[in-house]
Amino acid sequence: MNQTKGFLALVSTAAILGTFGVLIRELAKTFSDPGQVFARSLFATLIIALVVLYKKINPLDIGKKNLKYVLAFSVVFPLSILCFTVSANLIKVTNSLFMLYVGSLVSTAIFGRVLFKEKFTLKHIAALVLVFIGLSFFVYPFSVESITLGLVLGLFSGIFEGSSHTLRKLMKDVKREVVVFYQSLSGVILASGLLLFSNEVFIKEFHLSAIFVALLFGLLLVSIGYLLVYGFGNFDVNWGTIILATELFFAIVINSVFLKEYPTSYELIGGLLIFSGTAITTLKLNKGNKKAMEKKKTAVSS
């Protein structure tokens, strides 16, 4: 594993994800919730389909052992996107992100331990504690009465996202283009079903700019599809999710500029704590690189 490149891929993903709240709000001016999931997933599918055709890759060539992982991934990934989309349109984007990472961090910690035998070291526990404390600042003061549908959907989006990260690691033998293809296509299928069986319209009020935003969203979805497959292929799934939590920091800055949703003092403190927790992962990174260098030296000397 190349942990340095895996780390950079996950940080880059977090930065891109930080823009999604703004893009979701912009698309909401034109599309319904399932409508915008369909639009951006359709563009992403068209883009990755062109890549697959250009590289002459057969998306059906996934192997029997990976079939169950691909099918599961094709279900949980679009559900995560849909839940977050609805949540972000019901409540403050940063609160949606808070619940997403609560669900994602908990689920990947469990999956990482059970499926990949990833160890819980003191550094890992310290990083998780800092991130969870940081996350709690985003919804302070919290009360049972403040629980809304938006928060619940945010939590479920995190659980589904954590499952998606785990499945990406399990599908390490599947080509990245194929994973991204099914990731995009599943979003189209789910959104199409919701549009057919619900009373929601596809377009609420047409704005030409929404087409360009949906195209941009599609490009970004394809980009993070590549980055996530590579990142989790070269990093522990639970440590990787901690790195992705820096999305909240990027989202604070981006939402302040474009949505005028300015952070409170508690959110600023929470962002710093999350960044501190993520900084601990660089200690793991340095340790992993040191071990790799020692193995390389041993191989050369022998």
VENSULHU-V57188 format. One line per field, one symbol per residue. ss: DSSP state (A for helix, B for strand, O for the rest). psi: psi as a letter, one per 30 degrees, with the letter a starting at -180 (. if undefined). burial: + if it has 9 or more other ideal C-beta (glycine too) atoms within 8 Angstrom, else -. Layout:
ss = ???
psi = ???
burial = ???
This chain:
ss = OOAAAAAAAAAAAAAAAOOAAAAAAAAOOOBOAAAAAAAAAAAAAAAAAAAAAAOOOOOOOOOAAAAAAAAAAAAAAAAAAAAAAAAAAAOOAAAAAAAAAAAAAAAAAAAAAAAAOOOOOAAAAAAAAAAAAAAAAOOOOOOAAAOOAAAAAAAAAAAAAAAAAAAAAAOOOOOAAAAAAAAAAAAAAAAAAAAAAOOOOOBOOOOAAAAAAAAAAAAAAAAAAAAAAAAAAOOOAAAAAAAAOOAAAAAAAAAAAAOOOOOOAAAAAAAAAAAAAAAAAAAAAAAAAAAAAAAAAAAAAO
psi = kjeeeeeeeeeeeeeefffeeeeeeefffellefeeeeeeeeeeeeefeeeeeefhkjffifkeffeeeeeeefeeeeeeeeeeeeeffelkeeeeeeeefeeeeeeeeeeeeeeghkkjleeeeeeeeeeeeeefffgkkkleffkleeeeeeeeeeeeeeeeeeeeefhffkkeeeeeeeeeeeeeeeeeeeeeglgklekejkkefeeeeeeeeeeeeeefeeeeeeeffgkkeeeeeeefffeeeeeeeeeeeefgjkkleeeeeeeeeeeeeeffffeeeeeeeeeeeeeeeeeee.
burial = --+-+++-+++++++++++++++++++++++++++++++++++++++++-++----+-+--+---++-++-++++++++++++++++++++-+++++++++++++++++-+++--+-+----+++++++++++++++++----------++++++++++++++++++++++--+-+++++++++++++++++-++----+--+------+--++++++++++++++++++++++++++++++++++++++++++++--+-+-+--+++++++++++++-++++++--++--+----------
